[in-house]
Amino acid sequence: ESRFGVPTARTLGNALSINNYARMVDLIGPTRAKELMFTAKLYTAAEAAGVGFVNEVVAADAIEARVTELATSIASNAPLTIRASKEAIRRLLVQRRLDGPANTDIMLMAYLSEDFKEGVSAFLEKRPAQWKGR
């Protein structure tokens, strides 16, 4: 029953950090990341699995059993291999990400805008936002 997405273009009019954009591109690719961000679409569970946004879809009443099964399976494997794999992938992703002052302009443009203030007001007032591009 879950839906997955980032509806900021429809709701608040803000932006993600450059690291969150990088995570999304790593997860679903640049084309789908643009679609998700530009359209503010919410994927169904099946759509999210189809684009790689989630690994698996499980019925709500089976989630606890599936989590236990998966955790047991992982815990039965070599712990140092799991640890090394987690750390290697984390390091790889960190090295590929852009961070720092050179990229804060993107977030500041959105968060300091009139549109963001309008988005927050509209969200709290449960009405459609009136975007102005400022």
Residue pairs with C-beta under 8 A, 6 or more apart in sequence:
1 45
1 60
2 45
2 48
3 42
3 43
3 44
3 45
4 42
4 43
4 45
4 48
4 53
4 54
5 36
5 40
5 41
5 42
5 43
6 16
6 24
6 36
6 37
6 40
7 40
7 41
7 42
8 14
8 15
8 16
8 37
8 40
9 37
9 38
9 39
9 40
10 40
10 129
11 40
11 119
11 122
11 123
11 129
12 116
12 119
12 120
12 123
13 110
13 113
13 115
13 116
13 118
13 119
13 129
13 131
14 107
14 110
14 111
14 116
14 119
15 106
15 107
15 109
15 110
15 111
16 24
16 37
16 107
17 103
17 107
18 97
18 98
18 99
18 103
18 106
18 107
19 97
19 98
19 99
21 33
22 93
22 96
22 97
22 98
23 93
24 33
24 36
24 37
25 33
26 93
26 96
27 52
27 53
28 36
28 51
28 52
28 53
29 52
32 51
35 41
36 43
43 51
43 53
45 54
45 57
46 57
47 53
48 54
48 57
49 55
49 56
49 57
56 66
58 66
74 82
110 116
113 134
114 132
114 134
115 129
115 131
115 132
115 133
115 134
118 129
118 130
118 131
118 132
119 129
119 131
121 129
122 128
122 129
122 130
123 129
